Amino acid sequence: AYVSQEIFKPLSIYAETLLAIPPSGLSGWQASGGVGLKFEANKHLTLEYELVRGFNSRATDLLHYVRFDWR
């Protein structure tokens, strides 16, 4: 699931959740959630920072993502 809200024209915030269930069954499920900021520098470059937290013991505790998207 993913929701996003524009703060002002080039800047928006978002939140997302992830539930992963492997083909082997429910015993290996993982869940995490994150929040992030997205800045559209221009029509070609988007900068993004996201902080993700695991909700159970199989998910990674804390991750930081920095993304550069050039189109």
Biotite code that builds the C-alpha atoms (Angstrom):
import biotite.structure as struc

atoms = struc.array([
    struc.Atom([0.000, 0.000, 0.000], chain_id="A", res_id=1, res_name="ALA", atom_name="CA", element="C"),
    struc.Atom([1.257, 3.497, -0.844], chain_id="A", res_id=2, res_name="TYR", atom_name="CA", element="C"),
    struc.Atom([-0.177, 6.963, -0.114], chain_id="A", res_id=3, res_name="VAL", atom_name="CA", element="C"),
    struc.Atom([1.311, 10.305, -1.108], chain_id="A", res_id=4, res_name="SER", atom_name="CA", element="C"),
    struc.Atom([0.538, 13.958, -0.406], chain_id="A", res_id=5, res_name="GLN", atom_name="CA", element="C"),
    struc.Atom([2.022, 16.986, -2.148], chain_id="A", res_id=6, res_name="GLU", atom_name="CA", element="C"),
    struc.Atom([3.210, 19.603, 0.358], chain_id="A", res_id=7, res_name="ILE", atom_name="CA", element="C"),
    struc.Atom([3.978, 22.226, -2.286], chain_id="A", res_id=8, res_name="PHE", atom_name="CA", element="C"),
    struc.Atom([4.796, 21.931, -5.981], chain_id="A", res_id=9, res_name="LYS", atom_name="CA", element="C"),
    struc.Atom([8.188, 20.137, -6.007], chain_id="A", res_id=10, res_name="PRO", atom_name="CA", element="C"),
    struc.Atom([7.959, 18.425, -2.566], chain_id="A", res_id=11, res_name="LEU", atom_name="CA", element="C"),
    struc.Atom([5.729, 15.570, -1.432], chain_id="A", res_id=12, res_name="SER", atom_name="CA", element="C"),
    struc.Atom([5.629, 13.097, 1.454], chain_id="A", res_id=13, res_name="ILE", atom_name="CA", element="C"),
    struc.Atom([4.537, 9.477, 1.342], chain_id="A", res_id=14, res_name="TYR", atom_name="CA", element="C"),
    struc.Atom([3.974, 6.407, 3.476], chain_id="A", res_id=15, res_name="ALA", atom_name="CA", element="C"),
    struc.Atom([4.002, 2.789, 2.420], chain_id="A", res_id=16, res_name="GLU", atom_name="CA", element="C"),
    struc.Atom([3.606, -0.684, 3.892], chain_id="A", res_id=17, res_name="THR", atom_name="CA", element="C"),
    struc.Atom([4.802, -4.019, 2.588], chain_id="A", res_id=18, res_name="LEU", atom_name="CA", element="C"),
    struc.Atom([3.673, -7.531, 3.423], chain_id="A", res_id=19, res_name="LEU", atom_name="CA", element="C"),
    struc.Atom([5.748, -10.322, 1.847], chain_id="A", res_id=20, res_name="ALA", atom_name="CA", element="C"),
    struc.Atom([4.644, -13.951, 2.013], chain_id="A", res_id=21, res_name="ILE", atom_name="CA", element="C"),
    struc.Atom([7.078, -16.416, 0.400], chain_id="A", res_id=22, res_name="PRO", atom_name="CA", element="C"),
    struc.Atom([5.882, -19.406, -1.662], chain_id="A", res_id=23, res_name="PRO", atom_name="CA", element="C"),
    struc.Atom([6.918, -21.695, 1.220], chain_id="A", res_id=24, res_name="SER", atom_name="CA", element="C"),
    struc.Atom([4.003, -20.394, 3.330], chain_id="A", res_id=25, res_name="GLY", atom_name="CA", element="C"),
    struc.Atom([3.063, -18.059, 6.144], chain_id="A", res_id=26, res_name="LEU", atom_name="CA", element="C"),
    struc.Atom([5.915, -19.141, 8.430], chain_id="A", res_id=27, res_name="SER", atom_name="CA", element="C"),
    struc.Atom([8.345, -16.865, 6.543], chain_id="A", res_id=28, res_name="GLY", atom_name="CA", element="C"),
    struc.Atom([6.210, -13.722, 6.251], chain_id="A", res_id=29, res_name="TRP", atom_name="CA", element="C"),
    struc.Atom([7.738, -10.245, 6.605], chain_id="A", res_id=30, res_name="GLN", atom_name="CA", element="C"),
    struc.Atom([6.109, -6.875, 7.167], chain_id="A", res_id=31, res_name="ALA", atom_name="CA", element="C"),
    struc.Atom([7.551, -3.372, 7.079], chain_id="A", res_id=32, res_name="SER", atom_name="CA", element="C"),
    struc.Atom([6.466, 0.232, 6.732], chain_id="A", res_id=33, res_name="GLY", atom_name="CA", element="C"),
    struc.Atom([8.141, 3.432, 5.710], chain_id="A", res_id=34, res_name="GLY", atom_name="CA", element="C"),
    struc.Atom([7.845, 7.177, 5.292], chain_id="A", res_id=35, res_name="VAL", atom_name="CA", element="C"),
    struc.Atom([9.650, 9.331, 2.794], chain_id="A", res_id=36, res_name="GLY", atom_name="CA", element="C"),
    struc.Atom([10.166, 12.684, 1.101], chain_id="A", res_id=37, res_name="LEU", atom_name="CA", element="C"),
    struc.Atom([10.267, 13.160, -2.663], chain_id="A", res_id=38, res_name="LYS", atom_name="CA", element="C"),
    struc.Atom([11.679, 16.310, -4.288], chain_id="A", res_id=39, res_name="PHE", atom_name="CA", element="C"),
    struc.Atom([11.234, 16.902, -8.011], chain_id="A", res_id=40, res_name="GLU", atom_name="CA", element="C"),
    struc.Atom([14.261, 19.084, -8.790], chain_id="A", res_id=41, res_name="ALA", atom_name="CA", element="C"),
    struc.Atom([13.248, 19.467, -12.449], chain_id="A", res_id=42, res_name="ASN", atom_name="CA", element="C"),
    struc.Atom([11.389, 17.495, -15.115], chain_id="A", res_id=43, res_name="LYS", atom_name="CA", element="C"),
    struc.Atom([14.290, 15.024, -15.376], chain_id="A", res_id=44, res_name="HIS", atom_name="CA", element="C"),
    struc.Atom([15.588, 14.650, -11.791], chain_id="A", res_id=45, res_name="LEU", atom_name="CA", element="C"),
    struc.Atom([13.753, 13.406, -8.687], chain_id="A", res_id=46, res_name="THR", atom_name="CA", element="C"),
    struc.Atom([15.495, 13.037, -5.302], chain_id="A", res_id=47, res_name="LEU", atom_name="CA", element="C"),
    struc.Atom([14.029, 10.833, -2.609], chain_id="A", res_id=48, res_name="GLU", atom_name="CA", element="C"),
    struc.Atom([14.745, 9.805, 0.988], chain_id="A", res_id=49, res_name="TYR", atom_name="CA", element="C"),
    struc.Atom([12.880, 6.979, 2.731], chain_id="A", res_id=50, res_name="GLU", atom_name="CA", element="C"),
    struc.Atom([13.086, 5.483, 6.217], chain_id="A", res_id=51, res_name="LEU", atom_name="CA", element="C"),
    struc.Atom([11.749, 1.903, 6.520], chain_id="A", res_id=52, res_name="VAL", atom_name="CA", element="C"),
    struc.Atom([11.099, -0.007, 9.754], chain_id="A", res_id=53, res_name="ARG", atom_name="CA", element="C"),
    struc.Atom([10.482, -3.759, 10.025], chain_id="A", res_id=54, res_name="GLY", atom_name="CA", element="C"),
    struc.Atom([7.376, -4.869, 11.935], chain_id="A", res_id=55, res_name="PHE", atom_name="CA", element="C"),
    struc.Atom([8.439, -8.427, 12.755], chain_id="A", res_id=56, res_name="ASN", atom_name="CA", element="C"),
    struc.Atom([11.624, -10.378, 13.460], chain_id="A", res_id=57, res_name="SER", atom_name="CA", element="C"),
    struc.Atom([12.086, -11.551, 9.847], chain_id="A", res_id=58, res_name="ARG", atom_name="CA", element="C"),
    struc.Atom([12.078, -8.006, 8.443], chain_id="A", res_id=59, res_name="ALA", atom_name="CA", element="C"),
    struc.Atom([15.150, -5.765, 8.579], chain_id="A", res_id=60, res_name="THR", atom_name="CA", element="C"),
    struc.Atom([14.962, -3.508, 11.645], chain_id="A", res_id=61, res_name="ASP", atom_name="CA", element="C"),
    struc.Atom([15.730, -0.133, 10.039], chain_id="A", res_id=62, res_name="LEU", atom_name="CA", element="C"),
    struc.Atom([16.709, 0.890, 6.518], chain_id="A", res_id=63, res_name="LEU", atom_name="CA", element="C"),
    struc.Atom([17.545, 4.257, 4.966], chain_id="A", res_id=64, res_name="HIS", atom_name="CA", element="C"),
    struc.Atom([17.108, 4.718, 1.219], chain_id="A", res_id=65, res_name="TYR", atom_name="CA", element="C"),
    struc.Atom([18.389, 7.594, -0.891], chain_id="A", res_id=66, res_name="VAL", atom_name="CA", element="C"),
    struc.Atom([17.197, 7.481, -4.504], chain_id="A", res_id=67, res_name="ARG", atom_name="CA", element="C"),
    struc.Atom([18.128, 9.563, -7.537], chain_id="A", res_id=68, res_name="PHE", atom_name="CA", element="C"),
    struc.Atom([15.787, 9.159, -10.490], chain_id="A", res_id=69, res_name="ASP", atom_name="CA", element="C"),
    struc.Atom([16.981, 10.634, -13.800], chain_id="A", res_id=70, res_name="TRP", atom_name="CA", element="C"),
    struc.Atom([14.584, 10.355, -16.732], chain_id="A", res_id=71, res_name="ARG", atom_name="CA", element="C"),
])
